[in-house]
Amino acid sequence: MARPRALLTLADVPVPADSGKRLRAAATLQGLCRVADVDVLVLAPGAPGTGPTLPEGASAVRSAQLDVPLRRRIAAGSTVLVKRVPWQMAVRDWAAARRRLRDWSSLRYDLVWFGAMDHAVCLGPHVAAGRVVVDADDVETAKLAGFLALPPGPGVGVRLERLQRRVELPLWRSIQAELGRRADVVVVCSELDRARFGGPRTAVVPNTYPDLGPARPARRPAGPAVLLVVANFEYEPNADGARFAARDVFGHVRRRLPTAQLRLVGRGAEHLTELSAIDGVHVVGHVEDVGDELARASVALVPVRYGGGTRLKVIEALARGVPVVSTTLGVEGLDVVPGTHLEVADDPEALAQACADLAAGPSGCEAMVLAGRALYERRYRPEVAWEAIERIVCHGSV
């Protein structure tokens, strides 16, 4: 049989794969290229007009990387009111993406795989397809509900943000319901999100992490204990988690381990520079190879308090053989067992105690590290996602 022709839209570049969204983009593109001839359209704010760099094992028939610039706030606000779509859709100018799709419109695709729900809503009417797949790797309603469940912070800005998200929650519920009816398949990243999204045509394509070879030995590096938070801090739930770790958790750690360090590594760390004033906190920012940071870490801390999807930072640490301490939300949707693969706590003092216990030495965490690595090899290698994509594309299976 002839290979199907597919269009894939992505919300971020797939290379370098240095964030959760980029890792998912790379795995999706690699999986689709195994079973289809693919056109790739990357839609990222600030993106150049050239074609995107593709990951190993992926090749595109056509590719483009386009900016999705901001519209004027008055125009965006009018769109929210008239079309009843969330701000993140209304504030972006989708004109260039629609023009590119018209340029490619001589072909009716066998399959269009939208890499985000806003792509499906804003671009879906402008492309012809035999089948439509929508990747809802962040179930927006769960993310908004988690944010609104947190204790409100001080200030007018925080109150306005909470009001905006209360307004947007029913809009996202309506969009998710509509996409559930229109799409042939809605893709999520865990069985938990499948239950949240609902509907008979929801499929799981898990978040995965590339196999970089054997995990490091289960021993703590010499020197002070190092708690490592790796994240894209441009994403507000990650920035919130970093502040929670530095301001609420790390003080309890220091009372147990006076020389301990907390390192915040990832893009967008310039938004967290005020945390450098806390003794022992290092706002590192972007690094070329996060593996070097993980090799020096005593514990990978995942202090997430709200958000959606599954945390690739957890999968990355399990793959690299680093002990993990996470909030309950940080491991939501992952097939982990607290006490077997990692430690889970939510209270700041309990999180600190778990970090101190694992950082104290290998005796308490060697079995945990080995179990975590074994789980990664079974469930979270890219091949698992590729197989799920093949079932959707070639067999229509969910």
N, C-alpha and C positions, 0 to 999 in steps of 0.2 A: 504494500500500500504506500501511496505517496505520503511524505511527511506533511503534516498540517502547517499552514502559514499562520503565525501568531504575532500579535502586537503586545509588548510588555511596557507598561508605564511604571516608573520608579520615582519615589519621593526623595531619593538621595543617590549619590554616585555609589557604585559597587566597589570602587577601588579608590583609596586604600580602605580595606575592611577594618576600620579602627573604631567602630561604634556598632551598637546593636542593630540599628536600622540599616547600616551599610552591610553588615554581615548577612542580614536577611535578604537584602537586595542581591548580593552576590550569589547566595545559595539558590534563590529563585531563578535568576538568570541562567546559572549553570544547569539547573534541573530542566528548565524549558528548552535550552539548546540541545539537550540530549535527545529530545523527542520531537522537536519542531524547528522550522526555519523562522527566525525571530527578527522582528523590527523592535528596536529599543528606543524609548523616549524617556529621558531623565528630566524631571521637572523639579528644579531646586533653586531656591532664592539665590541670586548672585551667580548662577551658573553661566559659563561662557557659551558661545554659539557653536563650538566645535563638538565633535562626537565624544562620548565618554570613553574613558579607559575601561576595558573589560577585564574581568578576572580570568585566570587560567582555566582553560576548558570551556570557554564561552566565545562564540563568534556571532555577529549580527549581520543580517542581510543589509539593513539600513540602521543607522543610529543617529541620534541627535541629543544634545544636552542644552536645555533652554532655561532662561531665567523666568521666574514667575513673580514679577515685581509687585510692590504694594500699590494699591489704588488710594485715592484721596479718601480721608476718613468719612467725609460727608456722603460721598457716593457709596462707600461700603456700608455705612449705616442705613442708607435708603434701601440697599439690596437686602439687608437683614430683615427690614420691616416688610418689604413688598414680597420677596420670594421666600421668606422664612427659612433661611439657611444660616448656619453658625458663622460667626465672625471670621474664622480662619478660611472659609470658602469665599465669603463676601469681600474680604480685604485684598485678595489676590487678583491680579489681572491675567486672565486665562487666554487672552486674545492670541498671543504668539503660539501657544500650544494648539489652539483650534486651527490656526492657519496651517501649521505643520501637518495636522491630521487631514486637512483638506488637500494638501499637496500629495499626501499618501493615499487619497481616497479612491484612486483607480482600482485598488485591490479591496475586495471584501474578505476580511480575515476569517479564517476558520475559528479562531479563538482570540479574544482580547482578555488579557490578564491585567486588571487595574491594580497597581501596587498600593493603593490607598483609597479609602472611601470617598474622599473629596474628589479624586480623579474620576471615579465612576459617576458622581453626581454632575460635575462641571464639564466633563468631556464625553461622557457616554452617548449623548444624543448626536455627537459629531463624528462617530465612527461606526461603520457597518461591520457586524460580526455574526457568525453562526452561533457561537456560544460566548457567554460572558462570565468571567471569574473575577471576584472582588476580594482582595486581601484586606481583611479587617484585623490586622495583627494587634492593634490597640482598639479594644472595645471602648469607644469613647464614653458611653453611658457609665460604665464601671469606673473609668478614670475620674469623671466629674463627680460621681457620687462619693468616691473616696476622698476627693479634695474637700467636699462640703461636709464630710463627717469629721474632719480635723477641727480642733478648737480654733475659733477665729482669732487672728492676730490683731494688733492695734493698728490704727491709722485709717484714714478715709480711703486711701488707695486699696487697702485690703478689703474693705467693705464693698467698694465698687466692683472689685474682681469677683467677690463671692456672689454679688447680685447678677453680674453678667453670666456666671456659670449656672446659676439657678435658672435664668432665662433660657440658656442654651441646652440644658438637660432635656427638656421635652422635644426640642428641635432635633437633637441627635437620636432620641427614641424613634421619632417619626422617620428619619432617614434610614436608620437600621432596619425598621420594619419594611420600608419601601424597597430597599436593596435586597432584603430577604425574599421578597416576592418577585423582583425583576431578574435578579442574577440567576444563572444556571447553577453556580456554586459560590458560596461565601466561604473564604478560607480564614481560619483562625489558628492560633499557635498552641492551643492546649484543649484538652477535653473540658476543662472548667469553662473556657470561653465559648466552646461549642454549646454548652448548656445555657450560658448567658445569652448568646445570640439567638439560639433556638432555630427552629425550622428544619425540615427534612433534608435540605441541600447544603448543610454546613459541614465542611471537611477540615481536618487538622493537618497543617503542615508545620511541624515544630521548628522553633528557632534552633539553630545548630552552630557549631564552632568547628573550624577546620582542624584536622588532626596534625599537630606539629611535632609528633614524635612522643617518646615515653615521658611520663610525668617526672618531675624532679624528685629526688629522694625525700621521704617524709621526715625531714629534720629542720629545725628552726635555724636560720642563719645566725651567725655569731653577732654579738652586739645588742643594742637596745631593741626591745620589741617594736615592730613596725606594723601598724594597722594601715591597710591600704584601701582606699575607696577609688575605684576606677569607674568613670562615667563620662557621658557627654553632658556637661553642666549647662549647655545652652537649653537643654530640656528641663523645664521648671521642676518636675518631680525629683529629678536628680539633684538639682541645686538645693531644693528643700531638704533632701536627705543628707547632703553634705553639711548644711547648717545644723541639722539635728545631731549629726555625729560629733561635730566640733563643739557645739555649745552645751549639749545635754548629756552626751555619752562619754566624751573623752575625759572630762574631769573625774568621773568615777574610775576610769581606767588608770589615770595618773595616780590616784590614791592607792592603787594596788601595785602598779608598775611605774615608779616615779620617773624613769628615763624613757618611757614609751613615746613613740612618735606617731602622728597621724598624717598620712600623705594623701593629698587630693590630686588625682592624676586624670587629665582628660581635657578635651576641647571646652572652651567657654569658662575656664577657671578664672578669667579676669573679672567675672561677676562675683567672685568670692574672696577678693583680696582682703576684705576686712577681717576674715578669719585668721589671717597670718598673725594678728595681734595676740592670739591665744598661744601661750607657751607650749611648744611641742608640735604645733600644727604647721604643716608645710603645704602651701598652695603651689603645686608643681606645674600644673597646666599640661599642655600637649607634649607628648614625648614620641620619638620616632618608633620605639619598640617597647610596648608595654610589657613585653616578656621580661625585660631587665628589671622592671619594678616588681613584677610578681615573683621573680627569683629571690628578691631581697625581703619579701613580705613575710611576716609571721602569721598574719591573718588577713584574709580578704573580707572586708566589712561591707555589707549591703544594707544601708540604713533607710530603705525606701518606705515612705509612709502613704503615698498614693501614686496612682498611675495605672497603666494597662499593659497587657501582654505578659510575656515571661522575660525574666532578666538574663540577658546573655552574659552579663558580668558574673552571674553565678555559674553558668555553664563553663565560661572561660576559666574560672578558678578551679572548678572540678577537673577540667581537662589538664590544667597545668600542675595539678597536685598541691594546691594551696588550701589550707584549712579555711572554711567559710563560716562566718557568723552573719545571720540575716534576720531581718524582721519577718513576721509571718507573711506580709504582703510581698516581700522581696522574693519569696520562693513560691508564690501563688502560681498554680498551674503546672509546676514542675513535679516530676515523679520522684521526689526526694523524701526521705524519712528522717525527721529530726532525731539526732543522737546516733544515727547510722552514717548518713552522708555529710551532715553538717550540723551546726547548732542554730536554734531559732529562739528568739526572744523579742519582746516589744518594749518592755520597760527599760529606760536608760540604764538603770543599775544592773538589771539582769543581762542586758547586752554587754555591758562592761565586764561583768564577771565571766561570761562565756569567752570574750576576747582574751582576758587575762589567763584563763585556764588553758586555752589552746596555745597561747603564745609562750607558756611556761616551758614547753619542751615536747619532744616527739612521743612520749609514752602514752599520752592521752589521745593523740590524734592520728597515729600511724594507720590504724585500722580504718579510721574515718576517711583519710585521704585515699587509701586503696579502694574503699567501697565507692567513693565519689568518682574516681577515675573509671571504675568498672561500669558504673551507671552511665557516664558520658559515652563510653564506647558502645553501649547497647542502644542508647536512645537519642543521643544528641550529636552524632557525627553527620556531616552534610549528606551522606548517602541515604540517611533516613528521610530527609526532606525530599531528595531527588525521587525516591521511590513513591512517596505520596503524590508528588507532582505528576509522575508518569501515570499513576492510577487515574488522576483527574482528567488528564489530557487524552490519554489513549483508551481508557475504559469507561470514562464517565462515572467513576466510582467515588463515593464520598465516605 
